[in-house]
């Protein structure tokens, strides 16, 4: 398997703007070498359902989030450990999460 391309600062900023463009609030943010966001739901069941739907996609693209669920909140951190930074895989998974939350 080929190592993904690590994005440079300019590529990250462009990708982050595109990722956040449809969002009115609660934007993804860059913290060091990670994309971070906290999702808040009406219930634990809704939060867990979100995680389950995301897990199916993560498995398909072979790229897994670092996340934590406490009751109705899911905190997500995305990074590509192979390159110690962000790649298009991180932005792809973040975009999928944005779509799932809109459903």
Buried (B, 14 or more C-beta within 10 A) or exposed (E): EEEBEBBEEEBBEEBBEEBBEEEEEEEBEBEEBBBBBEBEBEEEEBBBEBBEBBEEBBEEEEBBBEBEBEEBEBBBBBBBEEBEBBBBBBBBBBBBBBEBBEE
